[in-house]
Amino acid sequence: MKHTYMTKGTCSRRIDFELDGNVVKNVVFYGGCPGNLIAIPRLVEGMTVNEVVEKCGGVNCAGKGTSCADQLAKAVLQAYSAEN
């Protein structure tokens, strides 16, 4: 199922992604640092929700208390919870 998450506290504005059961696919960030926003989707493609939360959750960018990776962890967890 396709999902859109509006980020909070990061340079990126929005994350689109799909969940196939608990598997994360087709992550696209809008706005933010180009290198990170290309690398993160490649790294998490095919991971489970729990793997993304474990690897990306809690990452802090420049003292903001969150990051694009952390926002992705929040997004997939929220979407997975809503689906189940």
N, C-alpha and C positions, 0 to 999 in steps of 0.2 A: 504494500500500500504506500502511496506517495504522501509525504509530509513536508510542511514548511514550518520553520521555526524562526521567529524574529529574535535576534540576539540582543543581549543586554550587556553593556559595559565593554564592548569590543569594537574594533575598527570595522569588522564585517557587520553587515546589516541584517543578513538573512542567510539561512541554510536550508537548502532543499535536499531531501534524501528519500530513499525507499527502504521499507522493511519487508523482508520476505520471511515471515515467521519472526525469528529473533536475529536474522542476518541482515547486516547493514550493507546497502548498495547505492550506487549512483549519487554520492555526496557532491553537492555543489555549493560553494560559498559565494556570496556577493559582497564585494567590498573587502578591504583589508589588505594585508601583505601578500602579494602575488605568490611568492615562493612557498610560504606556509600553506596557502590555500590551494596550491596544486599538490603539494606533498601530502598533506593530511588525508585528503580523499583517497589517494593511492595507497597509503598505509593502512587505512581502516577498511577498504573494500573487502567484503567477504567475512569480516569479523562478526562475532556475535555482539549483541547489545552489551552483555556483561564484560566482554573483552575491551570494547571501546570505553566503557565507564572505567574499567581498571587502568587502562593505559593513558587515557586522556583526561579523566576527571581530576580536578584539583590543580591542574597546570595554571600557573599564574604568569601573566604577561605584564611586565613593567609596573608591578605593584598595583595593578587594577583589581586584584582579587579574583580574576577570571581570565580567560583567554579564548581564542577561537576553538582550540581543542576542548577546553572545559565546557564551552557552550555546546559543542557537538555532543559531548557526553550527556549533558542535561537534556538536550533535544531528543536523542534516541531513547533515553530512559523514559522520558515523559510520553513519547509516542508509543513505545512498547506497552507501557502501563495503560494507556488509553485504549489500545487495541485488545488488551486482555482483561 
